[in-house]
Amino acid sequence: MRTTLNINDKALSDAMALAPGMTKTEVINEALRKYARGKRRKEILKLCGKVKWEGDLNALRKRI
């Protein structure tokens, strides 16, 4: 999807410097994916202690 954004020049240039060979679009898309992944991770961590898991972890490890 095409869109117009006002992006902080310094933030973008810093990100581009850390991502050699990536285009601006790739850097921005990667940042968006990481942002969403972090938010989902925080939501999952809120479940800590609220969900009871029953199973055999050793048996699961042997399946690999």
CORLIN-V815493 format. One record per residue. RES is the residue in one letter. PHI is phi in radians with two decimals (NA if undefined). BURIAL is b if it has 16 or more other ideal C-beta (glycine too) atoms within 10 Angstrom, else e. Layout:
res = [RES,RES]
phi = [PHI,PHI]
burial = [BURIAL,BURIAL]
//
This chain:
res = [M,R,T,T,L,N,I,N,D,K,A,L,S,D,A,M,A,L,A,P,G,M,T,K,T,E,V,I,N,E,A,L,R,K,Y,A,R,G,K,R,R,K,E,I,L,K,L,C,G,K,V,K,W,E,G,D,L,N,A,L,R,K,R,I]
phi = [NA,-1.57,-2.71,-1.88,-2.26,-1.78,-1.88,-1.05,-1.03,-1.15,-1.07,-1.18,-1.16,-1.10,-1.14,-1.11,-1.14,-1.56,-2.27,-1.05,1.52,-1.66,-1.42,-1.03,-1.06,-1.12,-1.12,-1.16,-1.11,-1.10,-1.08,-1.14,-1.10,-1.16,-1.09,-1.12,-1.07,-1.12,-1.12,-1.11,-1.07,-1.10,-1.15,-1.15,-1.12,-1.15,-1.43,-0.94,1.47,-1.83,-2.07,-1.73,-1.87,-2.12,3.05,-2.00,-1.07,-1.11,-1.14,-1.12,-1.14,-1.29,-1.17,-1.33]
burial = [e,e,e,e,e,e,e,e,e,e,e,e,e,e,b,e,e,e,e,e,e,e,e,e,e,e,e,b,e,e,e,e,e,e,e,e,e,e,e,e,e,e,e,e,e,e,e,e,e,e,e,e,e,e,e,e,e,e,e,e,e,e,e,e]
//
